[in-house]
Amino acid sequence: MTVIVANDVPPAARGLLRRWFVEPRPNVFVGSVNARTREKTLDYVRRNAPGLAMLVLFDEANSQGFTVLNYGATDRRLVRRCGLELILENPEEALAEEAEP
């Protein structure tokens, strides 16, 4: 399964995403596609919406059972710790706290 959360999707990219995914809420796309279709679709969206911020989650054979990818500038940051993928909501605050002795 693949979940894509994208903001301000242009009509052409939204049409392509709707071809392969269901849109249960605005800017949230969910579907079961193979890795090649997912990558080609994401490449198309990234080429045709360069300023788009996008979060992609998909099934993967790892300890969590999924992988998270982040494209564009978002207010969240992906961090991998001990093989786990975590999302920092306020990365500046978290990094400042981590740097303090």
CYANA upper distance limits for C-alpha pairs under 8 A (distance plus 0.5 A):
  1 MET  CA     30 VAL  CA      7.76
  1 MET  CA     31 GLY  CA      6.15
  1 MET  CA     32 SER  CA      4.84
  1 MET  CA     33 VAL  CA      7.35
  1 MET  CA     58 PHE  CA      6.19
  1 MET  CA     59 ASP  CA      6.30
  2 THR  CA     30 VAL  CA      6.21
  2 THR  CA     31 GLY  CA      5.87
  2 THR  CA     32 SER  CA      6.37
  2 THR  CA     33 VAL  CA      7.62
  2 THR  CA     38 ARG  CA      8.44
  2 THR  CA     56 VAL  CA      7.69
  2 THR  CA     57 LEU  CA      6.18
  2 THR  CA     58 PHE  CA      4.81
  2 THR  CA     59 ASP  CA      7.30
  3 VAL  CA     28 VAL  CA      7.66
  3 VAL  CA     29 PHE  CA      6.17
  3 VAL  CA     30 VAL  CA      5.05
  3 VAL  CA     31 GLY  CA      7.21
  3 VAL  CA     56 VAL  CA      6.27
  3 VAL  CA     57 LEU  CA      5.63
  3 VAL  CA     58 PHE  CA      6.85
  4 ILE  CA     27 ASN  CA      8.43
  4 ILE  CA     28 VAL  CA      6.23
  4 ILE  CA     29 PHE  CA      5.51
  4 ILE  CA     30 VAL  CA      6.96
  4 ILE  CA     54 MET  CA      7.41
  4 ILE  CA     55 LEU  CA      6.26
  4 ILE  CA     56 VAL  CA      5.04
  4 ILE  CA     57 LEU  CA      6.99
  5 VAL  CA     27 ASN  CA      6.30
  5 VAL  CA     28 VAL  CA      5.12
  5 VAL  CA     29 PHE  CA      6.96
  5 VAL  CA     54 MET  CA      6.12
  5 VAL  CA     55 LEU  CA      5.59
  5 VAL  CA     56 VAL  CA      6.94
  6 ALA  CA     27 ASN  CA      5.72
  6 ALA  CA     28 VAL  CA      7.01
  6 ALA  CA     52 LEU  CA      7.50
  6 ALA  CA     53 ALA  CA      6.44
  6 ALA  CA     54 MET  CA      4.87
  6 ALA  CA     55 LEU  CA      6.97
  7 ASN  CA     27 ASN  CA      6.44
  7 ASN  CA     52 LEU  CA      6.87
  7 ASN  CA     53 ALA  CA      6.43
  7 ASN  CA     54 MET  CA      7.20
  8 ASP  CA     27 ASN  CA      8.01
  8 ASP  CA     52 LEU  CA      7.24
  9 VAL  CA     13 ALA  CA      6.80
  9 VAL  CA     14 ARG  CA      6.30
  9 VAL  CA     27 ASN  CA      7.63
  9 VAL  CA     49 ALA  CA      7.67
  9 VAL  CA     52 LEU  CA      7.47
 10 PRO  CA     14 ARG  CA      6.57
 10 PRO  CA     49 ALA  CA      7.27
 11 PRO  CA     15 GLY  CA      6.55
 12 ALA  CA     16 LEU  CA      6.99
 13 ALA  CA     17 LEU  CA      6.70
 13 ALA  CA     44 TYR  CA      7.98
 13 ALA  CA     45 VAL  CA      5.94
 13 ALA  CA     48 ASN  CA      7.38
 13 ALA  CA     49 ALA  CA      7.90
 14 ARG  CA     18 ARG  CA      6.57
 15 GLY  CA     19 ARG  CA      6.84
 16 LEU  CA     20 TRP  CA      7.48
 16 LEU  CA     41 THR  CA      7.91
 17 LEU  CA     21 PHE  CA      6.15
 17 LEU  CA     29 PHE  CA      7.65
 17 LEU  CA     41 THR  CA      7.71
 18 ARG  CA     22 VAL  CA      6.50
 18 ARG  CA     23 GLU  CA      7.28
 18 ARG  CA     29 PHE  CA      8.08
 20 TRP  CA     31 GLY  CA      7.21
 20 TRP  CA     33 VAL  CA      7.84
 21 PHE  CA     29 PHE  CA      6.00
 21 PHE  CA     30 VAL  CA      5.67
 21 PHE  CA     31 GLY  CA      5.05
 21 PHE  CA     32 SER  CA      8.10
 22 VAL  CA     29 PHE  CA      5.99
 22 VAL  CA     30 VAL  CA      5.75
 22 VAL  CA     31 GLY  CA      6.64
 23 GLU  CA     27 ASN  CA      7.53
 23 GLU  CA     28 VAL  CA      6.10
 23 GLU  CA     29 PHE  CA      5.07
 23 GLU  CA     30 VAL  CA      6.92
 24 PRO  CA     28 VAL  CA      7.03
 24 PRO  CA     29 PHE  CA      7.36
 24 PRO  CA     30 VAL  CA      8.04
 25 ARG  CA     29 PHE  CA      8.21
 33 VAL  CA     37 THR  CA      6.68
 33 VAL  CA     38 ARG  CA      6.67
 34 ASN  CA     38 ARG  CA      6.72
 35 ALA  CA     39 GLU  CA      6.58
 36 ARG  CA     40 LYS  CA      6.62
 37 THR  CA     41 THR  CA      6.49
 38 ARG  CA     42 LEU  CA      6.62
 39 GLU  CA     43 ASP  CA      6.52
 40 LYS  CA     44 TYR  CA      6.72
 41 THR  CA     45 VAL  CA      6.79
 42 LEU  CA     46 ARG  CA      6.56
 43 ASP  CA     47 ARG  CA      6.61
 44 TYR  CA     48 ASN  CA      6.65
 45 VAL  CA     49 ALA  CA      6.27
 46 ARG  CA     50 PRO  CA      6.04
 46 ARG  CA     52 LEU  CA      7.75
 51 GLY  CA     72 GLY  CA      7.19
 52 LEU  CA     71 TYR  CA      8.13
 52 LEU  CA     72 GLY  CA      6.49
 52 LEU  CA     73 ALA  CA      8.47
 53 ALA  CA     70 ASN  CA      8.21
 53 ALA  CA     71 TYR  CA      6.13
 53 ALA  CA     72 GLY  CA      4.84
 53 ALA  CA     73 ALA  CA      6.15
 53 ALA  CA     74 THR  CA      6.52
 54 MET  CA     70 ASN  CA      6.41
 54 MET  CA     71 TYR  CA      5.53
 54 MET  CA     72 GLY  CA      6.86
 54 MET  CA     74 THR  CA      8.36
 55 LEU  CA     68 VAL  CA      7.68
 55 LEU  CA     69 LEU  CA      6.36
 55 LEU  CA     70 ASN  CA      5.19
 55 LEU  CA     71 TYR  CA      6.89
 56 VAL  CA     68 VAL  CA      6.18
 56 VAL  CA     69 LEU  CA      5.54
 56 VAL  CA     70 ASN  CA      6.84
 57 LEU  CA     66 PHE  CA      7.15
 57 LEU  CA     67 THR  CA      6.10
 57 LEU  CA     68 VAL  CA      5.05
 57 LEU  CA     69 LEU  CA      6.93
 58 PHE  CA     66 PHE  CA      5.84
 58 PHE  CA     67 THR  CA      6.01
 58 PHE  CA     68 VAL  CA      7.32
 59 ASP  CA     65 GLY  CA      6.37
 59 ASP  CA     66 PHE  CA      4.74
 59 ASP  CA     67 THR  CA      6.90
 60 GLU  CA     65 GLY  CA      5.72
 60 GLU  CA     66 PHE  CA      5.02
 60 GLU  CA     67 THR  CA      6.42
 61 ALA  CA     65 GLY  CA      6.06
 61 ALA  CA     66 PHE  CA      7.58
 62 ASN  CA     66 PHE  CA      7.28
 63 SER  CA     83 GLY  CA      7.93
 63 SER  CA     84 LEU  CA      8.01
 64 GLN  CA     84 LEU  CA      7.34
 67 THR  CA     85 GLU  CA      7.85
 68 VAL  CA     78 LEU  CA      8.31
 68 VAL  CA     85 GLU  CA      7.52
 69 LEU  CA     78 LEU  CA      8.30
 70 ASN  CA     77 ARG  CA      8.45
 70 ASN  CA     78 LEU  CA      7.70
 75 ASP  CA     89 GLU  CA      7.21
 75 ASP  CA     90 ASN  CA      7.59
 75 ASP  CA     91 PRO  CA      8.38
 76 ARG  CA     87 ILE  CA      6.89
 76 ARG  CA     88 LEU  CA      5.96
 76 ARG  CA     89 GLU  CA      5.24
 76 ARG  CA     90 ASN  CA      6.99
 76 ARG  CA     91 PRO  CA      7.13
 77 ARG  CA     87 ILE  CA      6.11
 77 ARG  CA     88 LEU  CA      5.59
 77 ARG  CA     89 GLU  CA      7.32
 77 ARG  CA     90 ASN  CA      8.44
 77 ARG  CA     91 PRO  CA      6.66
 78 LEU  CA     85 GLU  CA      7.32
 78 LEU  CA     86 LEU  CA      6.34
 78 LEU  CA     87 ILE  CA      5.23
 78 LEU  CA     88 LEU  CA      6.85
 79 VAL  CA     85 GLU  CA      6.31
 79 VAL  CA     86 LEU  CA      5.65
 79 VAL  CA     87 ILE  CA      6.59
 79 VAL  CA     88 LEU  CA      7.63
 80 ARG  CA     84 LEU  CA      5.89
 80 ARG  CA     85 GLU  CA      5.04
 80 ARG  CA     86 LEU  CA      6.55
 81 ARG  CA     85 GLU  CA      7.09
 81 ARG  CA     86 LEU  CA      7.87
 88 LEU  CA     94 ALA  CA      7.91
 90 ASN  CA     94 ALA  CA      6.83
 91 PRO  CA     95 LEU  CA      6.46
 92 GLU  CA     96 ALA  CA      6.63
 93 GLU  CA     97 GLU  CA      6.72
 94 ALA  CA     98 GLU  CA      6.67
 95 LEU  CA     99 ALA  CA      6.70
 96 ALA  CA    100 GLU  CA      7.00
